[in-house]
Amino acid sequence: QVQLVESGGGAVQAGGSLRLSCAASGRTFSSYRMGWFRQAPGKEREFVATISGSGGLTEYADSVKGRSTISRDNANWTVYLQMGSLKAEDTAVYFCAASNRGWSRASDYAYWGQGTQVTVSS
């Protein structure tokens, strides 16, 4: 079992930035690929970014590529999502997830946090 707790969400104006954090506990953190997903009202959960266990490989959704950075601190069992140039369409609940298989599909992720709300006003 892996427990995940997100933090860092909030309200921000368009063009601003936020850093989301996800603190993990339970089984060996570095053995899991970590991902961020988001879900806007009335929409399906969508992939945002993922990072390998070592932190050496990352992948981003086209919608956030170039203005977001995923990183992880294996010593402190935490993964981050730094987002900049925020847009109204980034408004969603952001979820942290852990996977030991797959890469960008939500179904590949076995463990999920409770989510943190990000609201971007234009």
TAQUI-V888437 format. One record per pair of residues at least 24 apart in sequence whose ideal C-beta (glycine too) atoms are under 10 Angstrom apart, sorted by the first residue. I is the first residue (numbers start at 1). J is the second residue. D is the distance in whole Angstrom. If there is no record, write none. Layout:
i=(I I)
j=(J J)
d=(D D)
//
This chain:
i=(1 1 1 1 1 2 2 2 2 2 2 2 2 2 2 2 2 2 2 2 2 3 3 3 3 4 4 4 4 4 4 4 4 4 4 4 4 4 4 5 5 5 5 5 6 6 6 6 6 6 6 6 6 6 6 6 6 6 7 7 7 7 8 8 8 8 8 8 8 9 9 9 9 9 9 9 9 10 10 10 10 11 11 11 11 11 11 12 12 12 12 12 12 12 12 13 13 13 13 13 14 14 14 14 14 14 14 14 14 14 15 15 15 15 15 15 16 16 16 16 16 16 17 17 17 17 17 17 17 18 18 18 18 18 18 18 18 18 18 18 19 19 19 19 19 19 19 20 20 20 20 20 20 20 20 20 20 20 20 20 21 21 21 21 21 21 21 21 21 22 22 22 22 22 22 22 22 22 22 22 22 22 23 23 23 23 23 23 24 24 24 24 24 24 24 24 24 24 25 26 26 26 27 27 27 28 28 28 29 29 29 29 29 29 29 29 29 29 30 30 30 30 30 30 31 31 31 32 32 32 32 32 32 32 32 32 32 33 33 33 33 33 33 33 33 33 33 33 33 33 33 34 34 34 34 34 34 34 34 34 34 34 34 34 34 35 35 35 35 35 35 35 35 35 35 35 35 35 35 35 35 35 36 36 36 36 36 36 36 36 36 36 36 36 36 36 37 37 37 37 37 37 37 37 37 37 37 37 37 37 38 38 38 38 38 38 38 38 38 38 38 38 39 39 39 39 39 39 40 40 40 40 40 40 41 41 41 43 44 45 45 45 45 45 45 45 45 46 46 46 47 47 47 47 47 47 47 48 48 48 48 48 48 48 49 49 49 49 49 50 50 50 50 50 50 50 50 50 51 51 51 52 53 53 53 55 57 59 59 60 61 63 63 63 64 81 81 83 83 86 86 86 86 86 87 87 88 88 88 88 89 89 90 90 90 91 91 91 91 91 91 92 92 92 92 92 93 93 93 94)
j=(25 26 27 110 111 26 27 28 29 31 32 34 77 97 98 99 100 110 111 112 113 27 98 111 113 32 34 77 79 95 96 97 98 109 111 112 113 114 115 78 96 113 114 116 36 79 81 93 94 95 96 97 112 113 114 115 116 117 78 96 113 116 80 81 82 83 94 116 118 92 93 94 115 116 117 118 119 116 117 118 119 91 117 118 119 120 121 83 86 90 91 118 119 120 121 86 88 120 121 122 85 86 87 88 89 90 91 120 121 122 84 85 86 87 120 122 83 84 85 86 120 121 67 68 82 83 84 85 86 68 81 82 83 84 86 90 94 116 118 120 69 71 80 81 82 83 84 48 68 70 79 80 81 82 83 94 95 96 116 118 73 76 78 79 80 81 82 96 116 72 77 78 79 80 81 94 95 96 97 98 113 116 76 77 78 79 96 113 72 74 76 77 78 79 96 98 111 113 77 77 98 111 98 100 111 53 74 77 53 72 73 74 75 76 77 78 79 98 54 55 72 74 75 77 74 98 100 72 79 97 98 99 100 101 109 110 111 57 59 72 79 97 98 99 100 101 102 103 104 108 109 70 71 72 74 78 79 80 81 96 97 98 99 109 111 59 70 79 81 95 96 97 98 99 102 103 104 105 106 108 109 112 60 61 64 68 70 79 80 81 83 94 95 96 97 113 61 92 93 94 95 96 97 104 105 106 109 112 113 115 63 64 81 90 91 92 93 94 95 115 116 118 92 93 94 95 106 115 89 90 91 92 93 118 91 92 93 92 106 92 93 95 97 106 109 112 115 92 104 106 97 103 104 105 106 108 109 81 83 90 92 94 95 104 79 81 82 83 104 79 97 99 102 103 104 105 108 109 79 80 81 103 98 99 100 79 103 103 104 104 104 87 89 90 90 116 118 118 120 118 119 120 121 122 120 122 119 120 121 122 120 122 118 119 120 117 118 119 120 121 122 116 117 118 119 120 117 118 119 118)
d=(9 5 7 9 7 4 6 9 8 10 7 10 10 9 5 10 9 8 4 9 10 10 9 8 8 10 9 10 9 8 5 7 6 10 6 7 4 8 10 10 8 6 7 9 9 9 9 9 7 7 5 10 10 5 7 6 4 10 10 10 9 6 8 8 10 10 9 6 9 10 8 6 8 3 5 5 8 8 8 7 7 9 8 8 5 8 7 9 6 9 10 7 7 6 8 8 10 7 6 8 9 6 6 6 10 9 10 6 7 5 9 6 7 8 9 9 9 8 8 5 8 9 9 10 7 6 4 8 7 10 8 8 5 8 7 9 9 10 6 9 9 10 6 7 5 7 10 10 10 10 9 7 4 8 7 6 10 8 6 7 10 10 6 8 6 8 10 9 9 9 9 7 5 7 8 9 9 3 9 9 6 9 8 7 5 9 9 9 9 10 9 4 7 7 8 7 9 9 7 9 9 8 9 9 9 9 9 9 8 8 9 6 9 9 4 8 9 8 7 9 8 4 9 9 10 9 7 10 9 9 4 6 6 10 9 9 8 9 10 10 10 9 7 5 7 8 8 7 10 8 8 8 10 6 10 9 4 10 10 7 7 6 8 9 10 9 8 9 10 9 7 5 8 6 9 8 7 9 8 8 6 10 9 9 9 9 6 8 9 5 9 6 7 6 8 10 9 9 9 7 5 8 6 9 10 6 8 8 10 9 9 9 10 8 9 4 7 5 7 9 10 8 6 5 8 7 10 8 8 9 6 4 8 10 9 8 9 8 9 9 9 7 10 5 10 10 10 8 10 8 10 9 4 7 7 10 10 7 9 9 9 7 9 9 10 6 10 9 9 10 9 8 9 6 6 10 9 9 7 9 9 9 10 10 9 9 9 6 6 9 8 9 8 8 8 10 10 8 9 8 10 5 10 10 6 8 9 5 7 5 8 10 6 9 5 8 6 5 5 8 10 10 8 6 9 9 5 8 10 6)
//
